[in-house]
């Protein structure tokens, strides 16, 4: 029977991240992404993939608190913009 282990992490999209900026410049030299473009997460996701982790779920979250808790929008209101994503990864247990 296969056995799995799981990893949960918050991943932030941000072109200010050095690895993200270098990756975008090398992969798409003529592309000028917005500051929080999802493509800026690719280097972090690829690094986890290199360690055998497969992304099985990704969900944007309204906010991440100082205790790493997730904030939600209550009621009807203006949209809350966020560049934070809750990610779940899995890999086979050795």
N, CA, C and O atoms as CSV, one atom per row, in Angstrom:
chain,resi,resn,atom,element,x,y,z
A,1,UNK,N,N,0.842,-1.173,0.000
A,1,UNK,CA,C,0.000,0.000,0.000
A,1,UNK,C,C,0.895,1.247,0.000
A,1,UNK,O,O,1.860,1.340,0.759
A,2,UNK,N,N,0.548,2.197,-0.871
A,2,UNK,CA,C,1.311,3.438,-0.924
A,2,UNK,C,C,1.018,4.279,0.316
A,2,UNK,O,O,-0.100,4.306,0.833
A,3,UNK,N,N,2.059,4.956,0.768
A,3,UNK,CA,C,1.910,5.876,1.899
A,3,UNK,C,C,2.372,7.249,1.450
A,3,UNK,O,O,3.296,7.373,0.646
A,4,UNK,N,N,1.722,8.278,1.977
A,4,UNK,CA,C,1.980,9.642,1.565
A,4,UNK,C,C,2.331,10.511,2.763
A,4,UNK,O,O,1.912,10.239,3.888
A,5,UNK,N,N,3.096,11.545,2.510
A,5,UNK,CA,C,3.288,12.584,3.503
A,5,UNK,C,C,2.849,13.901,2.875
A,5,UNK,O,O,2.877,14.060,1.655
A,6,UNK,N,N,2.449,14.832,3.713
A,6,UNK,CA,C,1.872,16.079,3.239
A,6,UNK,C,C,2.619,17.279,3.805
A,6,UNK,O,O,3.242,17.209,4.864
A,7,UNK,N,N,2.540,18.365,3.077
A,7,UNK,CA,C,3.173,19.612,3.468
A,7,UNK,C,C,2.195,20.742,3.155
A,7,UNK,O,O,1.632,20.790,2.061
A,8,UNK,N,N,1.994,21.641,4.098
A,8,UNK,CA,C,1.173,22.816,3.835
A,8,UNK,C,C,2.048,24.051,3.992
A,8,UNK,O,O,2.877,24.130,4.898
A,9,UNK,N,N,1.852,25.011,3.098
A,9,UNK,CA,C,2.625,26.249,3.137
A,9,UNK,C,C,1.807,27.384,2.554
A,9,UNK,O,O,0.928,27.183,1.715
A,10,UNK,N,N,2.122,28.585,3.023
A,10,UNK,CA,C,1.639,29.783,2.362
A,10,UNK,C,C,2.705,30.189,1.363
A,10,UNK,O,O,3.895,30.183,1.677
A,11,UNK,N,N,2.279,30.539,0.166
A,11,UNK,CA,C,3.195,31.016,-0.872
A,11,UNK,C,C,2.673,32.373,-1.312
A,11,UNK,O,O,1.484,32.537,-1.586
A,12,UNK,N,N,3.580,33.345,-1.377
A,12,UNK,CA,C,3.198,34.697,-1.769
A,12,UNK,C,C,3.692,34.991,-3.175
A,12,UNK,O,O,4.833,34.687,-3.524
A,13,UNK,N,N,2.825,35.580,-3.970
A,13,UNK,CA,C,3.199,36.047,-5.302
A,13,UNK,C,C,3.741,37.472,-5.139
A,13,UNK,O,O,3.061,38.341,-4.594
A,14,UNK,N,N,4.973,37.703,-5.618
A,14,UNK,CA,C,5.555,39.037,-5.502
A,14,UNK,C,C,6.788,39.134,-6.391
A,14,UNK,O,O,7.751,38.391,-6.198
A,15,UNK,N,N,6.769,40.031,-7.351
A,15,UNK,CA,C,7.891,40.209,-8.266
A,15,UNK,C,C,9.108,40.763,-7.537
A,15,UNK,O,O,10.213,40.720,-8.078
A,16,UNK,N,N,8.937,41.281,-6.328
A,16,UNK,CA,C,10.065,41.800,-5.552
A,16,UNK,C,C,10.977,40.675,-5.058
A,16,UNK,O,O,12.112,40.932,-4.654
A,17,UNK,N,N,10.491,39.437,-5.086
A,17,UNK,CA,C,11.304,38.282,-4.709
A,17,UNK,C,C,12.395,38.101,-5.767
A,17,UNK,O,O,12.101,38.015,-6.959
A,18,UNK,N,N,13.648,38.046,-5.328
A,18,UNK,CA,C,14.782,37.984,-6.257
A,18,UNK,C,C,14.695,36.790,-7.209
A,18,UNK,O,O,14.891,36.943,-8.415
A,19,UNK,N,N,14.401,35.597,-6.671
A,19,UNK,CA,C,14.306,34.409,-7.528
A,19,UNK,C,C,13.181,34.545,-8.544
A,19,UNK,O,O,13.318,34.120,-9.691
A,20,UNK,N,N,12.074,35.135,-8.123
A,20,UNK,CA,C,10.943,35.322,-9.038
A,20,UNK,C,C,11.326,36.263,-10.173
A,20,UNK,O,O,11.055,35.984,-11.341
A,21,UNK,N,N,11.947,37.362,-9.827
A,21,UNK,CA,C,12.342,38.344,-10.838
A,21,UNK,C,C,13.316,37.726,-11.836
A,21,UNK,O,O,13.158,37.906,-13.044
A,22,UNK,N,N,14.330,36.994,-11.344
A,22,UNK,CA,C,15.305,36.353,-12.229
A,22,UNK,C,C,14.640,35.303,-13.120
A,22,UNK,O,O,14.947,35.211,-14.308
A,23,UNK,N,N,13.732,34.516,-12.548
A,23,UNK,CA,C,13.030,33.483,-13.320
A,23,UNK,C,C,12.221,34.106,-14.451
A,23,UNK,O,O,12.278,33.641,-15.589
A,24,UNK,N,N,11.471,35.156,-14.139
A,24,UNK,CA,C,10.649,35.826,-15.154
A,24,UNK,C,C,11.533,36.402,-16.258
A,24,UNK,O,O,11.224,36.260,-17.441
A,25,UNK,N,N,12.632,37.052,-15.873
A,25,UNK,CA,C,13.537,37.658,-16.866
A,25,UNK,C,C,14.144,36.605,-17.788
A,25,UNK,O,O,14.310,36.850,-18.983
A,26,UNK,N,N,14.479,35.432,-17.241
A,26,UNK,CA,C,15.082,34.366,-18.048
A,26,UNK,C,C,14.044,33.643,-18.900
A,26,UNK,O,O,14.308,33.315,-20.057
A,27,UNK,N,N,12.882,33.398,-18.341
A,27,UNK,CA,C,11.852,32.619,-19.034
A,27,UNK,C,C,11.093,33.431,-20.078
A,27,UNK,O,O,10.797,32.928,-21.162
A,28,UNK,N,N,10.782,34.660,-19.761
A,28,UNK,CA,C,10.008,35.527,-20.642
A,28,UNK,C,C,10.648,36.917,-20.650
A,28,UNK,O,O,10.144,37.822,-19.986
A,29,UNK,N,N,11.742,37.104,-21.383
A,29,UNK,CA,C,12.479,38.373,-21.335
A,29,UNK,C,C,11.647,39.621,-21.659
A,29,UNK,O,O,11.954,40.702,-21.157
A,30,UNK,N,N,10.623,39.497,-22.471
A,30,UNK,CA,C,9.826,40.662,-22.852
A,30,UNK,C,C,8.572,40.848,-21.998
A,30,UNK,O,O,7.791,41.769,-22.233
A,31,UNK,N,N,8.382,39.983,-21.015
A,31,UNK,CA,C,7.181,40.034,-20.180
A,31,UNK,C,C,7.435,40.923,-18.965
A,31,UNK,O,O,8.439,40.766,-18.270
A,32,UNK,N,N,6.535,41.839,-18.720
A,32,UNK,CA,C,6.604,42.712,-17.553
A,32,UNK,C,C,5.407,42.405,-16.653
A,32,UNK,O,O,4.356,43.031,-16.793
A,33,UNK,N,N,5.552,41.449,-15.731
A,33,UNK,CA,C,4.403,41.078,-14.907
A,33,UNK,C,C,4.059,42.169,-13.897
A,33,UNK,O,O,4.909,42.964,-13.496
A,34,UNK,N,N,2.812,42.184,-13.506
A,34,UNK,CA,C,2.395,43.057,-12.412
A,34,UNK,C,C,3.046,42.555,-11.127
A,34,UNK,O,O,3.496,41.412,-11.060
A,35,UNK,N,N,3.093,43.395,-10.131
A,35,UNK,CA,C,3.816,43.078,-8.888
A,35,UNK,C,C,3.414,41.725,-8.279
A,35,UNK,O,O,4.272,40.977,-7.811
A,36,UNK,N,N,2.121,41.415,-8.286
A,36,UNK,CA,C,1.645,40.193,-7.626
A,36,UNK,C,C,1.172,39.127,-8.616
A,36,UNK,O,O,0.290,38.338,-8.276
A,37,UNK,N,N,1.716,39.079,-9.801
A,37,UNK,CA,C,1.331,38.075,-10.795
A,37,UNK,C,C,1.598,36.667,-10.273
A,37,UNK,O,O,2.654,36.422,-9.689
A,38,UNK,N,N,0.669,35.740,-10.470
A,38,UNK,CA,C,0.862,34.371,-10.000
A,38,UNK,C,C,2.133,33.706,-10.535
A,38,UNK,O,O,2.690,32.825,-9.881
A,39,UNK,N,N,2.601,34.126,-11.731
A,39,UNK,CA,C,3.818,33.524,-12.290
A,39,UNK,C,C,5.025,33.701,-11.367
A,39,UNK,O,O,5.993,32.945,-11.454
A,40,UNK,N,N,4.968,34.687,-10.496
A,40,UNK,CA,C,6.102,34.927,-9.598
A,40,UNK,C,C,6.253,33.825,-8.541
A,40,UNK,O,O,7.269,33.774,-7.848
A,41,UNK,N,N,5.261,32.953,-8.411
A,41,UNK,CA,C,5.357,31.834,-7.452
A,41,UNK,C,C,6.057,30.620,-8.038
A,41,UNK,O,O,6.421,29.704,-7.299
A,42,UNK,N,N,6.252,30.594,-9.346
A,42,UNK,CA,C,6.801,29.407,-10.011
A,42,UNK,C,C,8.147,28.954,-9.431
A,42,UNK,O,O,8.317,27.754,-9.219
A,43,UNK,N,N,9.109,29.838,-9.164
A,43,UNK,CA,C,10.377,29.343,-8.609
A,43,UNK,C,C,10.205,28.592,-7.280
A,43,UNK,O,O,10.858,27.573,-7.056
A,44,UNK,N,N,9.331,29.093,-6.404
A,44,UNK,CA,C,9.099,28.411,-5.120
A,44,UNK,C,C,8.426,27.065,-5.351
A,44,UNK,O,O,8.805,26.068,-4.736
A,45,UNK,N,N,7.434,27.030,-6.230
A,45,UNK,CA,C,6.738,25.774,-6.508
A,45,UNK,C,C,7.681,24.773,-7.169
A,45,UNK,O,O,7.649,23.587,-6.842
A,46,UNK,N,N,8.520,25.238,-8.095
A,46,UNK,CA,C,9.497,24.348,-8.740
A,46,UNK,C,C,10.503,23.800,-7.736
A,46,UNK,O,O,10.894,22.636,-7.822
A,47,UNK,N,N,10.924,24.627,-6.786
A,47,UNK,CA,C,11.883,24.164,-5.765
A,47,UNK,C,C,11.285,23.026,-4.943
A,47,UNK,O,O,11.974,22.056,-4.628
A,48,UNK,N,N,10.019,23.143,-4.602
A,48,UNK,CA,C,9.367,22.058,-3.867
A,48,UNK,C,C,9.194,20.829,-4.753
A,48,UNK,O,O,9.341,19.701,-4.282
A,49,UNK,N,N,8.882,21.037,-6.032
A,49,UNK,CA,C,8.777,19.918,-6.967
A,49,UNK,C,C,10.088,19.166,-7.097
A,49,UNK,O,O,10.090,17.941,-7.217
A,50,UNK,N,N,11.203,19.883,-7.075
A,50,UNK,CA,C,12.526,19.245,-7.138
A,50,UNK,C,C,12.764,18.337,-5.936
A,50,UNK,O,O,13.542,17.387,-6.022
A,51,UNK,N,N,12.108,18.618,-4.830
A,51,UNK,CA,C,12.242,17.799,-3.624
A,51,UNK,C,C,11.201,16.685,-3.584
A,51,UNK,O,O,11.083,15.969,-2.589
A,52,UNK,N,N,10.446,16.544,-4.676
A,52,UNK,CA,C,9.470,15.461,-4.767
A,52,UNK,C,C,8.062,15.829,-4.357
A,52,UNK,O,O,7.181,14.970,-4.362
A,53,UNK,N,N,7.817,17.102,-3.994
A,53,UNK,CA,C,6.488,17.517,-3.567
A,53,UNK,C,C,5.623,17.848,-4.769
A,53,UNK,O,O,6.044,18.588,-5.658
A,54,UNK,N,N,4.420,17.304,-4.798
A,54,UNK,CA,C,3.444,17.588,-5.844
A,54,UNK,C,C,2.366,18.510,-5.272
A,54,UNK,O,O,1.788,18.228,-4.223
A,55,UNK,N,N,2.106,19.605,-5.971
A,55,UNK,CA,C,1.051,20.525,-5.550
A,55,UNK,C,C,-0.296,19.877,-5.836
A,55,UNK,O,O,-0.594,19.544,-6.983
A,56,UNK,N,N,-1.112,19.696,-4.802
A,56,UNK,CA,C,-2.422,19.073,-4.995
A,56,UNK,C,C,-3.566,20.041,-4.730
A,56,UNK,O,O,-4.713,19.756,-5.076
A,57,UNK,N,N,-3.264,21.181,-4.120
A,57,UNK,CA,C,-4.310,22.176,-3.861
A,57,UNK,C,C,-3.665,23.543,-3.692
A,57,UNK,O,O,-2.623,23.681,-3.051
A,58,UNK,N,N,-4.306,24.557,-4.282
A,58,UNK,CA,C,-3.864,25.934,-4.100
A,58,UNK,C,C,-5.107,26.794,-4.001
A,58,UNK,O,O,-6.019,26.689,-4.821
A,59,UNK,N,N,-5.133,27.647,-2.986
A,59,UNK,CA,C,-6.297,28.492,-2.785
A,59,UNK,C,C,-5.852,29.870,-2.320
A,59,UNK,O,O,-5.093,29.984,-1.358
A,60,UNK,N,N,-6.318,30.923,-2.996
A,60,UNK,CA,C,-5.986,32.257,-2.504
A,60,UNK,C,C,-6.669,32.497,-1.161
A,60,UNK,O,O,-7.783,32.027,-0.934
A,61,UNK,N,N,-6.008,33.220,-0.283
A,61,UNK,CA,C,-6.580,33.545,1.024
A,61,UNK,C,C,-6.599,35.059,1.185
A,61,UNK,O,O,-5.711,35.756,0.694
A,62,UNK,N,N,-7.613,35.560,1.875
A,62,UNK,CA,C,-7.775,36.995,2.045
A,62,UNK,C,C,-6.649,37.643,2.819
A,62,UNK,O,O,-6.245,38.764,2.512
A,63,UNK,N,N,-6.143,36.955,3.812
A,63,UNK,CA,C,-5.066,37.498,4.635
A,63,UNK,C,C,-4.441,36.370,5.438
A,63,UNK,O,O,-5.084,35.360,5.723
A,64,UNK,N,N,-3.177,36.557,5.799
A,64,UNK,CA,C,-2.478,35.627,6.683
A,64,UNK,C,C,-2.085,36.416,7.921
A,64,UNK,O,O,-1.362,37.407,7.822
A,65,UNK,N,N,-2.556,35.986,9.084
A,65,UNK,CA,C,-2.291,36.700,10.329
A,65,UNK,C,C,-0.913,36.423,10.880
A,65,UNK,O,O,-0.197,35.551,10.387
A,66,UNK,N,N,-0.546,37.173,11.908
A,66,UNK,CA,C,0.783,37.006,12.506
A,66,UNK,C,C,0.964,35.632,13.134
A,66,UNK,O,O,2.092,35.176,13.322
A,67,UNK,N,N,-0.135,34.975,13.457
A,67,UNK,CA,C,-0.072,33.617,13.995
A,67,UNK,C,C,-0.259,32.573,12.896
A,67,UNK,O,O,-0.540,31.409,13.179
A,68,UNK,N,N,-0.100,33.004,11.623
A,68,UNK,CA,C,-0.253,32.157,10.445
A,68,UNK,C,C,-1.683,31.663,10.292
A,68,UNK,O,O,-1.922,30.623,9.678
A,69,UNK,N,N,-2.629,32.399,10.846
A,69,UNK,CA,C,-4.036,32.074,10.666
A,69,UNK,C,C,-4.541,32.754,9.394
A,69,UNK,O,O,-3.930,33.702,8.900
A,70,UNK,N,N,-5.651,32.263,8.877
A,70,UNK,CA,C,-6.185,32.734,7.604
A,70,UNK,C,C,-7.354,33.672,7.854
A,70,UNK,O,O,-8.257,33.363,8.631
A,71,UNK,N,N,-7.328,34.840,7.177
A,71,UNK,CA,C,-8.412,35.805,7.300
A,71,UNK,C,C,-9.401,35.649,6.163
A,71,UNK,O,O,-9.013,35.347,5.034
A,72,UNK,N,N,-10.672,35.853,6.453
A,72,UNK,CA,C,-11.735,35.754,5.460
A,72,UNK,C,C,-12.511,37.056,5.414
A,72,UNK,O,O,-12.475,37.846,6.357
A,73,UNK,N,N,-13.206,37.274,4.320
A,73,UNK,CA,C,-14.077,38.427,4.184
A,73,UNK,C,C,-15.435,38.045,4.760
A,73,UNK,O,O,-16.023,37.034,4.377
A,74,UNK,N,N,-15.922,38.862,5.680
A,74,UNK,CA,C,-17.217,38.582,6.292
A,74,UNK,C,C,-18.266,39.498,5.667
A,74,UNK,O,O,-18.050,40.703,5.541
A,75,UNK,N,N,-19.389,38.926,5.282
A,75,UNK,CA,C,-20.478,39.713,4.740
A,75,UNK,C,C,-20.197,40.238,3.344
A,75,UNK,O,O,-19.220,39.853,2.702
A,76,UNK,N,N,-21.055,41.108,2.895
A,76,UNK,CA,C,-20.892,41.701,1.568
A,76,UNK,C,C,-20.095,42.983,1.713
A,76,UNK,O,O,-20.439,43.866,2.500
A,77,UNK,N,N,-19.047,43.066,0.955
A,77,UNK,CA,C,-18.231,44.262,1.015
A,77,UNK,C,C,-17.373,44.354,-0.218
A,77,UNK,O,O,-17.522,43.584,-1.166
A,78,UNK,N,N,-16.485,45.297,-0.188
A,78,UNK,CA,C,-15.570,45.445,-1.299
A,78,UNK,C,C,-14.619,44.263,-1.352
A,78,UNK,O,O,-14.353,43.637,-0.326
A,79,UNK,N,N,-14.105,43.951,-2.529
A,79,UNK,CA,C,-13.161,42.839,-2.613
A,79,UNK,C,C,-11.923,43.110,-1.775
A,79,UNK,O,O,-11.485,44.254,-1.652
A,80,UNK,N,N,-11.380,42.090,-1.217
A,80,UNK,CA,C,-10.110,42.182,-0.503
A,80,UNK,C,C,-9.082,41.515,-1.392
A,80,UNK,O,O,-9.216,40.340,-1.733
A,81,UNK,N,N,-8.067,42.253,-1.764
A,81,UNK,CA,C,-7.040,41.737,-2.662
A,81,UNK,C,C,-5.939,41.097,-1.836
A,81,UNK,O,O,-5.605,41.570,-0.749
A,82,UNK,N,N,-5.385,40.028,-2.357
A,82,UNK,CA,C,-4.325,39.332,-1.636
A,82,UNK,C,C,-3.380,38.668,-2.624
A,82,UNK,O,O,-3.782,38.280,-3.721
A,83,UNK,N,N,-2.139,38.544,-2.229
A,83,UNK,CA,C,-1.162,37.811,-3.028
A,83,UNK,C,C,-0.710,36.561,-2.275
A,83,UNK,O,O,0.320,35.975,-2.607
A,84,UNK,N,N,-1.476,36.154,-1.265
A,84,UNK,CA,C,-1.153,34.976,-0.459
A,84,UNK,C,C,-1.987,33.784,-0.928
A,84,UNK,O,O,-3.181,33.905,-1.198
A,85,UNK,N,N,-1.330,32.643,-1.014
A,85,UNK,CA,C,-1.994,31.408,-1.440
A,85,UNK,C,C,-1.665,30.298,-0.451
A,85,UNK,O,O,-0.508,30.113,-0.074
A,86,UNK,N,N,-2.698,29.558,-0.031
A,86,UNK,CA,C,-2.509,28.390,0.819
A,86,UNK,C,C,-2.317,27.193,-0.101
A,86,UNK,O,O,-3.158,26.927,-0.960
A,87,UNK,N,N,-1.230,26.480,0.070
A,87,UNK,CA,C,-0.887,25.358,-0.811
A,87,UNK,C,C,-0.742,24.071,-0.010
A,87,UNK,O,O,-0.234,24.073,1.111
A,88,UNK,N,N,-1.193,22.989,-0.599
A,88,UNK,CA,C,-1.027,21.655,-0.023
A,88,UNK,C,C,-0.245,20.821,-1.036
A,88,UNK,O,O,-0.575,20.786,-2.221
A,89,UNK,N,N,0.788,20.158,-0.550
A,89,UNK,CA,C,1.643,19.311,-1.373
A,89,UNK,C,C,1.637,17.902,-0.788
A,89,UNK,O,O,1.382,17.703,0.400
A,90,UNK,N,N,1.925,16.925,-1.660
A,90,UNK,CA,C,2.094,15.554,-1.161
A,90,UNK,C,C,3.243,14.898,-1.912
A,90,UNK,O,O,3.609,15.306,-3.014
A,91,UNK,N,N,3.802,13.869,-1.280
A,91,UNK,CA,C,4.807,13.026,-1.941
A,91,UNK,C,C,4.763,11.654,-1.280
A,91,UNK,O,O,4.340,11.489,-0.136
A,92,UNK,N,N,5.221,10.679,-2.060
A,92,UNK,CA,C,5.256,9.308,-1.515
A,92,UNK,C,C,6.233,9.246,-0.344
A,92,UNK,O,O,7.306,9.850,-0.370
A,93,UNK,N,N,5.839,8.515,0.659
A,93,UNK,CA,C,6.735,8.300,1.786
A,93,UNK,C,C,7.825,7.336,1.378
A,93,UNK,O,O,7.555,6.332,0.719
A,94,UNK,N,N,9.063,7.631,1.766
A,94,UNK,CA,C,10.155,6.696,1.404
A,94,UNK,C,C,10.039,5.364,2.142
A,94,UNK,O,O,10.872,4.477,1.951
